[in-house]
Amino acid sequence: MKIFNSRLFQTLNTVVDLFLLNFLWFITSLPLITFFPATAALFGVVRKRIIQNETDGMFKNFFAMFKENFKQSSILSVLWTVIGIFLLFDYRLIQPESSIFHLVLYIILVIGILLFCSITIYLFPIMVHFELNWNWVIRNAFFFSLMNPVLTILLLVIVGVCFTLIYLYPITILFLGSFTAYAVYYLCQIWFNQVLDLKKSNRNLR
């Protein structure tokens, strides 16, 4: 019974912390230009909870991660906004039914959008898991998205469901963000560890 109560308490404590974490993320994302630093801080706190099992100092950790990743995530936010606007503009401009050439361009564009979304999902987990420059964050996000397509599709579905629920029921943004980040990072962390273990084993064989 004590074990059950302990597990129940830990579960409830985690849920409450995720609600509070989501509130922090939501408030600090409101200016929009701080969305990337706030999301990096969100994933950073989630990482500390999953890997290091830290349950204390959530507010302090959040703002520390916000400050730590501000410059790098701000550079990424500018670059990613420009690419996103470019893809959206082309998507609205190209009419696939007008000609074969436009149809081919449309197919290439859709593939590009899917790749863009896939890379985006890995950006924040990689940013907080590894100590890399912003250009290496993008490169690794690109390679990780291609190396495990099953995981990438699963992550796309998870994030897609999250955005759909927020679009249909805007109130869900008050708690869905942190829970989605938890699920995304948990799955990414398993994949990162597998890749690192594989690299270590290859080095040992040499």
Disulfide bonds with the S-S distance in Angstrom:
none
